């Protein structure tokens, strides 16, 4: 289980020597259960991606904690192999000089697996994300955007993590490919019983894949609701967000 406990984060605002700090996250607390897909929905600048960096342990909160199975993710051994991520900019997510095999194998090197074992697993992973085994020797520039993102997903699940953070993971893809990737993510979550933190501004995508959603505004939780109760959100901000797919 992932638990975010009273997290706050601020950054310096203005020039190099300024002492003014802008609060980006303000007393954020929530839990994501095992096997759950929890959406974090908000407009640009609401603090979603900052929260994502704290969940990944890339940055530390100024106050509060992010815990995975009650252990702090700032410790590398807690998150290594247990929390993975798929980002929006798939083009920069993979080393352009790596083959697909090398890219997918990279996170598996932290595990005690032999090279033949890793190569065998890559074939399984490529099959699971809907790519032929021949793609193992291709380079990113030889693939379409959707195919590269499938490689990123294969890499993310290669260590069979407890939780995957998906930060605007489909927003750079063609609309025709987005549903395919969402269906793939749903199948993989069921297969591996992983938890997803699905960060997005696209409430339609969140409604399609998530079990619950957090409505995020100005660095704070505005509302948390089950997907089946999305039409019953109470705050004016949340109602405006959901109006694109639901007539309230």
N, C-alpha and C positions, 0 to 999 in steps of 0.2 A: 504494500500500500504506500502511495505517495501522500505526504502530508505537508502542506504549506502552513506555517504557524506564525501569524502576526508579522509578516514580512513587510519591511519598508526599505525604500531605496531612493537616494537623491543624488543629483549630479551638480557640479558647478555650472553656473549660468553666466554667460558673458565671456570676458577676456581671461587671460592666463592668470592674472593676479587677483581676480575677483574672489570675494568671500561669500557671495550670494549663492545659495543652493536651491535648486528646484526639486520639489518632491515629485517623483515619478510613480512610485508605488506607496500606498498609504494603508498600513494595517491590513494586509491581505491574508486571509486564512481560508483554506478549504482542504478537502481530501479527495483523492481519486482511488477508488477501490480496485482490487485485483480484477482484471478482465473488463474493466469499464472504459468506455470512450467518453471523456469529459471535454466538452468544447469550451473554449474561451473566445468570446465574440466581442468585438468592439471596433470602433473606428480607428483610423490611423492616428497615432499619437496618444492612444489611450493607455499605453504601458504594457501591452500584450507581449511584445518581443523582449522587453526588459525582463518581464517575469519569466519568459522562456529561457533566457540566459542564466537566470538564478537557478531554475530547475535543473539545467544542465551542469551547474557548477562552474560555468565559465566566469561568472562574477559572484561576489559575495554580497548578501544583503547587509544594509547598515544596521538593521535590527531584525530579530526573528530568525527562523530556521526553515530550511527545506529538508525534509527527512524522507528517506526511502527505507521502509521497514524499520522505522525508528532510529535510523543512523543518518548522520548529517552528510549531504551530498558534496559538501566542500572537501571532504576527504576523498581523494582520488580512488582509493580501493573500494569505496562504497558505490561509486557510480560507474567505474570501469567495467564494461561488459554487461552492466545492468540497466543503464539508461542510454538509449541511442536517439538519434535525431535525423529527420529529413527536412531539409530547408527549401525555401522558395527558389533560390538561385541554384538550380541543379548544375548549371554550367560551371560554376566555380566550386561546387561541392566535391568534384572528383579531379584528381591530378590528371591533366590532359595527356601526360606522358605514360600513364598507367593503362594497361589493358583492363578490360572488364574483370578478368580473373584477379589481377593484382589489386584492383580497387576493392573488390568484395572480400578478398583475403586479408586486407590490411587490419581490420579490427579483430579478426580471429587469431592474430599472432599473439595476443595476450593470454590465450588459452593454451593448455598443454596438449596441443594436437600436432601430429606429424604433418609434413607437407602433403603426402598422399591422402591423408584424412581430410585435409582442408580442400584439396582439389576435388575429392569425391563430393564433399558437401556443397561446393560451388555449383556442381551440376544439378544437385537437388534444389538449391535455392533459385537458380535460373529457371528451372521448370516451374517452381512455385509462383514466380512472378511473371510467368508467361513469355519467357524468352528462350529461344533454341540454344542448345549447348554450344553451337558454333560461335555464338556471340562472346564466348569467353576470351577469344583472341582479338576482338575488335577494340578500337579506341573510341573515346567519347565523341570525337568529331564525325565518326562514321554512323552515329545513331541519331534517331529523332529525339525531340525533347521528351516525349512520353517514354521512350525506351531508356533514356538516361535516368529519368526519375525512377523507373522500375529497377534499374541497377542500384540506385541510391537506397531504395527500399530493401533490396536483397542484402545490401551491405548492412543496413540498420538491423535486420533480423538475424544476421549471421551468428551473433553471439547468444541468440535466444534471450533477449533482455526482458526484464520485468516490465519496463515502461519505454514507450517511444514517444518523443516529442515531435509533432508535425507542425512546423511553423510556416503557415501559408504554403503548404506543400503542393497544392494543385493550382494555385492562382496564376502561375506562369504558363500553364498548359492550355492548349486549345480546348474549347468547351466540349468538343466531341470526345476528347481523351479524358477529361476530368472524371466523368462517371465511371469509365473503365478503371481508373486508378482507385477511385473510392470503393468500387466493388472488390477490387483486389485487396485493399486494406481491410475491408470487412471480413473477407475470407481468411486472411492471415491472422487477424486478431482471434478469430474463433479457433483456428488451427493451433496457435501457440498460447492461447489464453493470456495475451499481453494486455497491458493497459495503454491507452492512448491519451495524450494531452493534445487536443486538436485546436491549434491557435489559428483563427481566421477572421476576416471581415465579412466572409460570405455566409450569411445565415442559412441559405438554401443548402449548401454543402454540409453545414453543421447539423441541420435537421435530418439530412439523409444518413449520416454516419454515427451521430452521437447518441448517448443514452441520457446525458444531462448537459446543460449548458450554463456557463457563467456569463452573465451580461456585464461587461467591463466598461467603466467610464471614468476618465480622468484619474487613472491609477487606483481605482477602488472598485470593489464588487457592488454593482448596482442591484443585481438580483441573481438568484440561482433557481433553476427550474428543470424538472424532467421534460424531455422532449414532447411527451404526449400532453403536457400542460403548457406548451409554449404559447398557445392562444390565450392563456389566462394570466400572462404577465401583468404586473400591477403598475410599475412606474411608467411615466410618460415617455422616458428615453427608451426603455425596453419595448414599449408598444410601437414606437416609431421604427425601431430596428426590424421588428417582425412583420411590419405592414407589407413588406415586399413579397411575402409568400402567404400571409394569412390575412383575411379580412376580419378585423377585430370589431 
